[in-house]
Amino acid sequence: MAERLAASAATLRASAAAATPSARRAARASRAFFPPSPAASARARVGLRAAPSPLPQKARAVRCAAVAAASDVAQVKAAREDIRELLRTTHCHPILVRLGWHDAGTYDKNIEEWPQRGGANGSLRFDVELKHGANAGLINALKLIQPIKDKYPSITYADLFQLASATAIEEAGGPKIPMKYGRVDVTGPEQCPPEGKLPDAGPSSPADHLREVFYRMGLDDKEIVALSGAHTLGRSRPERSGWGKPETKYTKNGPGAPGGQSWTVEWLRFDNSYFKDIKEKRDQDLLVLPTDAALFEDPKFKVYAEKYAEDQDAFFRDYAEAHAKLSNLGAKFQPPQGFSLDD
């Protein structure tokens, strides 16, 4: 575990100055695609429940021999309850979604070897990757969930990041994500992926850029559009990302730290408002990035964007499948088939 996380876990006070004014525009635009949540600046006051009783020593030894680095199912279930409480007290849904996405979104389908292929392997806990421009502010998400990791040491970071992301979607009113767990963690910063793997919000050709990045991960047009719908959550702040207004009528009073510009009116509720609002273009206080607009401008993307604007159930079905697929990208599972919390 990175020294920086251990030092900050006691305070849980996020710094709002993660992105500097001198950051490159490309890095700022990439941060805007998955914007930092100001809720991460709040102090987490979470009533953590008692950890599950450990297995008897003999059973524990047998289990470790069988599954090696896999997370403990009882601890994953318990951690999910603590994450739910964290979400209720800090409104940190957007940044936890972003945390899981950014750990998984470095995957390259053209590389077979693990962990060189990137993906959901817990590498985002290391400083070298946290310092990538696209990850500005995610130290705040790690500060929020580090006490949960400390309490449940038999959960890998890779599983915890994806658990937090899926739970945030569900607790915001979104669909149940068909998740599996048992992801193995990388062991050191030398195993982190190179910078430049994540999307940019303002490229010269937004549709082409989205396809270049997401096709590299093995995702298709439907999944690109469905995943983009997660922008129904969260806000963008110009002083951090270079995108959005300093404040709107929807963000001036929070919740959490006030300010920024949201994509939707109720930016802590997961629904299909993102697609409706882009299509109608009726409110200048709502953010539309170049990569957002491309969903209704590109003919192939538009088929799905129009569908999701009209049919929230269809959006929820496709989003749940795409989110689950993203969360598994590049992961090495132990046991190989993983395990479900509903088993």
Stockholm file with secondary structure:
# STOCKHOLM 1.0

chainA/1-343         MAERLAASAATLRASAAAATPSARRAARASRAFFPPSPAASARARVGLRAAPSPLPQKARAVRCAAVAAASDVAQVKAAREDIRELLRTTHCHPILVRLGWHDAGTYDKNIEEWPQRGGANGSLRFDVELKHGANAGLINALKLIQPIKDKYPSITYADLFQLASATAIEEAGGPKIPMKYGRVDVTGPEQCPPEGKLPDAGPSSPADHLREVFYRMGLDDKEIVALSGAHTLGRSRPERSGWGKPETKYTKNGPGAPGGQSWTVEWLRFDNSYFKDIKEKRDQDLLVLPTDAALFEDPKFKVYAEKYAEDQDAFFRDYAEAHAKLSNLGAKFQPPQGFSLDD
#=GR chainA/1-343 SS CCHHHHHHTTTCCCCTTCSCTTSCHHHHHHHHHSCCCGGGGSCCCCCCCCCCCCCCHHHHHHHHHHHTTCCCHHHHHHHHHHHHHHHHHHCCHHHHHHHHHHHHTTCCTTCCSTTTTCSSSSGGGSHHHHTSGGGTTHHHHHHHHHHHHHHCTTSCHHHHHHHHHHHHHHHTTCCCCCCCBCBCCCCSGGGSCCSCCSCCSSCSSHHHHHHHHHHHTTCCHHHHHHHHGGGGSCEECHHHHSCSCSCCTTTTTCSSSCCCEESSSSTTSCSSHHHHHHHHCCCTTSCCCHHHHHHHHSHHHHHHHHHHHHCHHHHHHHHHHHHHHHHHTTCCBSSTTCBCTTC
#=GC SS_cons         CCHHHHHHTTTCCCCTTCSCTTSCHHHHHHHHHSCCCGGGGSCCCCCCCCCCCCCCHHHHHHHHHHHTTCCCHHHHHHHHHHHHHHHHHHCCHHHHHHHHHHHHTTCCTTCCSTTTTCSSSSGGGSHHHHTSGGGTTHHHHHHHHHHHHHHCTTSCHHHHHHHHHHHHHHHTTCCCCCCCBCBCCCCSGGGSCCSCCSCCSSCSSHHHHHHHHHHHTTCCHHHHHHHHGGGGSCEECHHHHSCSCSCCTTTTTCSSSCCCEESSSSTTSCSSHHHHHHHHCCCTTSCCCHHHHHHHHSHHHHHHHHHHHHCHHHHHHHHHHHHHHHHHTTCCBSSTTCBCTTC
//
